[in-house]
Amino acid sequence: MTRGSPSVILDLDHEIERTLRRRLRFQGPTLQIPVERSDSYSTLRMDNPNQEEVLQRPNQEEVVQRTMSHYARPNLEGTESSIVRPAIANNNFELKPSIIQMVQQYVQFDGLQDEDPNLHIANFLEICDTFKINGVSDDAIRLRLFPFSLRTKAKQWLSSLPRGSITTWNTLTEKFLSRYFPPPKLLSFEMI
């Protein structure tokens, strides 16, 4: 508020907590907002774009009351992988630590400008083709091993993708190549 504004200056309330309790007592029950709002909780009329979003009171069973300490606690929400790993029927399936170490040692991609993503995928596939596990598809092995081949910026990129957005090896390679070998970079090579 500025000096020139005509609004009224409020008096200092020395017992602010008492005033708050009194106001809450007179207001009655308040609207509880659900943890995850879906489209059924809000409506937005398309015929009037100036209309504000209207919240409707959800059913009481859908409301989850949380305290401030609940929001301050660390949780695992949002840490799920962007890669959906195919189910494997074998109960004894295991990626040997030596294979993971080989990928981490010889086939690393940081996401830097001077790195070749096609060469990275070719080297990665060369290592993946050196072994075969009965009852496990090549896609399942590749999707499980590929995150071990990424570092720094490339690892951050993979983590930033929406959860469950990659379901096949082809989808992963398409997204990887479009990110690290975009069309403008391709055009710059064609002009040479």
C-alpha positions in Angstrom: 0.0 0.0 0.0 1.3 3.4 -0.9 0.7 6.8 0.8 -1.5 7.9 -2.0 -3.9 5.0 -1.9 -7.3 5.7 -0.4 -7.6 2.3 1.4 -8.0 2.2 5.2 -5.0 1.4 7.4 -5.8 -1.5 9.7 -5.1 -1.3 13.4 -2.3 -3.4 14.9 -3.8 -6.5 16.5 -1.7 -7.4 19.6 -3.7 -10.7 20.1 -3.6 -12.0 16.5 -3.9 -15.7 17.5 -7.0 -15.1 19.6 -8.5 -13.1 16.7 -7.7 -16.0 14.3 -9.4 -18.6 16.6 -12.4 -16.4 17.0 -12.8 -15.9 13.2 -12.3 -19.7 12.6 -15.0 -20.5 15.2 -17.5 -18.1 13.5 -16.6 -19.3 9.9 -17.5 -22.9 10.5 -16.1 -25.8 8.5 -13.7 -24.8 5.8 -13.2 -26.2 2.3 -10.7 -29.1 2.3 -8.6 -29.4 -0.9 -7.8 -32.9 -1.9 -4.2 -34.0 -2.3 -4.4 -34.7 -6.0 -7.1 -32.7 -7.9 -8.5 -34.3 -10.9 -10.8 -32.8 -13.6 -13.9 -33.8 -11.5 -12.9 -31.3 -8.8 -12.7 -28.3 -11.0 -14.7 -27.0 -13.9 -13.6 -24.3 -16.4 -16.1 -23.0 -18.9 -14.7 -22.7 -22.4 -17.4 -20.4 -23.6 -16.3 -17.7 -21.2 -12.5 -17.6 -21.0 -12.5 -14.8 -18.4 -14.3 -17.0 -15.9 -12.1 -18.3 -13.1 -11.7 -21.9 -12.2 -14.4 -23.0 -9.7 -13.5 -25.6 -7.1 -16.2 -27.9 -6.0 -16.3 -29.6 -2.6 -15.0 -33.2 -3.0 -16.5 -36.2 -1.2 -15.2 -36.5 2.3 -13.7 -40.0 1.7 -11.4 -38.5 -1.1 -9.9 -35.8 1.2 -6.6 -36.5 2.8 -5.7 -34.1 5.6 -2.0 -33.6 5.9 0.0 -31.6 8.5 2.9 -29.3 7.7 5.3 -31.9 9.1 4.0 -34.4 6.5 5.0 -32.0 3.7 8.4 -31.4 5.3 9.2 -35.2 5.4 11.3 -36.6 2.5 9.4 -39.0 0.3 10.1 -41.1 -2.8 7.5 -39.4 -4.9 8.9 -38.4 -8.3 11.9 -40.7 -8.1 10.4 -43.4 -10.3 12.2 -44.3 -13.5 11.2 -43.0 -16.9 11.9 -46.5 -18.3 9.3 -49.2 -17.9 11.3 -52.4 -17.6 9.6 -55.4 -19.3 8.6 -58.2 -17.0 10.9 -61.2 -17.0 9.6 -64.7 -16.4 12.9 -66.1 -15.0 13.2 -65.8 -11.3 16.9 -66.2 -11.4 17.5 -63.2 -13.8 20.5 -61.1 -12.8 22.7 -58.6 -14.6 26.2 -59.6 -13.5 28.3 -56.9 -11.9 31.0 -57.5 -14.4 28.7 -56.5 -17.3 27.5 -53.4 -15.5 31.2 -52.5 -14.8 32.1 -53.1 -18.4 29.3 -50.7 -19.5 30.3 -48.1 -17.0 34.0 -48.3 -17.9 33.9 -48.5 -21.7 30.6 -47.1 -22.8 30.0 -43.8 -21.1 28.0 -40.8 -22.5 28.0 -37.4 -20.7 25.8 -35.5 -23.1 28.6 -33.1 -24.1 28.6 -31.3 -27.5 31.6 -33.2 -28.9 30.2 -36.7 -28.1 28.6 -38.8 -30.8 25.3 -40.4 -29.7 25.2 -42.8 -32.6 28.7 -44.1 -31.7 27.6 -44.4 -28.1 24.6 -46.5 -29.1 26.7 -48.6 -31.4 29.3 -49.3 -28.7 26.5 -50.0 -26.2 24.9 -52.5 -28.5 28.2 -54.2 -29.2 28.6 -54.9 -25.5 25.0 -56.0 -25.1 25.4 -58.4 -28.0 28.3 -60.3 -26.3 25.9 -62.1 -24.0 22.5 -63.8 -24.1 20.3 -64.8 -21.2 17.7 -67.5 -21.8 14.1 -66.4 -21.5 15.0 -62.7 -21.4 14.5 -60.4 -24.4 17.1 -58.1 -25.8 14.9 -55.1 -25.0 14.7 -56.1 -21.4 18.5 -56.3 -21.1 19.1 -53.1 -23.0 16.5 -51.1 -21.1 18.0 -52.2 -17.8 21.6 -51.6 -18.8 21.3 -48.3 -20.6 21.0 -46.0 -17.5 24.4 -47.4 -16.4 26.0 -46.0 -19.6 25.0 -42.4 -18.9 26.7 -39.8 -16.7 26.1 -36.2 -15.6 23.9 -34.3 -18.1 22.7 -37.3 -20.0 21.8 -39.1 -16.7 19.9 -35.9 -15.6 18.1 -35.9 -19.0 16.9 -39.5 -18.5 15.7 -38.7 -15.0 13.8 -35.6 -16.2 11.7 -37.6 -18.7 8.1 -38.3 -17.5 7.7 -41.5 -15.4 6.9 -44.5 -17.6 7.4 -42.7 -20.9 9.9 -45.2 -22.3 8.5 -48.7 -22.9 10.7 -50.1 -25.7 14.3 -49.9 -26.8 13.2 -48.2 -30.0 11.4 -45.5 -28.0 14.5 -45.0 -25.9 16.9 -44.7 -28.9 14.5 -42.3 -30.7 14.3 -40.0 -27.6 18.0 -40.2 -27.0 19.0 -39.4 -30.6 16.4 -36.6 -30.8 17.8 -35.1 -27.7 21.5 -35.4 -28.4 21.5 -35.4 -32.2 18.7 -32.9 -33.0 17.9 -31.9 -36.6 19.8 -28.5 -36.5 23.0 -30.5 -35.7 22.2 -32.9 -38.6 21.9 -29.9 -40.9 25.2 -28.5 -39.8 26.8 -31.8 -40.9 25.1 -31.8 -44.2 26.4 -28.3 -45.1 30.0 -29.4 -44.6 
